[in-house]
Amino acid sequence: MKNTDRGSRLTRAFFGLIASSLVVFAFMMLSPGAASAADDAEGDAKLQAMRADLMSCMEPQAAGQKAKEAFAKKYDVPLSALNAKLLDTPPTSNGGWPEWWATIVCNIEIYSAVGGIAWKVRYDMEHYFVMDVMHYCIVYSQYCDHYNWEQGCLKKHCPGCR
């Protein structure tokens, strides 16, 4: 009898240890610091796809309007916002956007699920800034290449930005 009680206690302790280890592992995987380079690369690929979709929205006349409608459905963005705020021509370069253009693009991206997640991961990796994700995206787009993110770029090109 004594041997059976000891065996069942050891079995319960063993399974308790395994269960608690699994819980700790799950918390580690779900924590914000667990973002990996693979996730960032996947986010970058999605942002590149979004960039291509945005550029197609700037096509002239009917082609641009059809692209805007497709963009609105794909990224769950109100079509009225796209029609009101999206230009008919793309910006002249990827880096050094004017604030008004960076604000438009960042608003569209941040309020879509894909762009919001990608910019949040980037913002969290830059432990230098005391701004929110939206402001970070806008300022980054004014000083660095918006679509080809580089960690530390904003610190290098705008040391006064905090």
VENLINFEN-V591359 format. One record per pair of residues at least 24 apart in sequence whose ideal C-beta (glycine too) atoms are under 7 Angstrom apart, sorted by the first residue. I is the first residue (numbers start at 0). J is the second residue. Records with the same first field share a line. If there is no record, write none. Layout:
I = J, J
This chain:
31 = 123
34 = 120
38 = 120
39 = 120
42 = 116, 117, 120
43 = 148
45 = 113, 117
46 = 114, 117, 146
47 = 146
49 = 74, 108, 113, 114
50 = 146
54 = 89
56 = 81, 85
57 = 86, 87, 88, 89
59 = 87
63 = 87
74 = 111
75 = 111
76 = 107, 110, 111
93 = 144, 145, 146, 147
94 = 143, 144
95 = 141
96 = 140, 141, 145
98 = 137, 141
101 = 137, 140, 141
102 = 137
104 = 140, 145
105 = 133, 136, 137, 140
108 = 136
109 = 133, 136
121 = 148
124 = 150
125 = 150
127 = 154
128 = 161
129 = 161
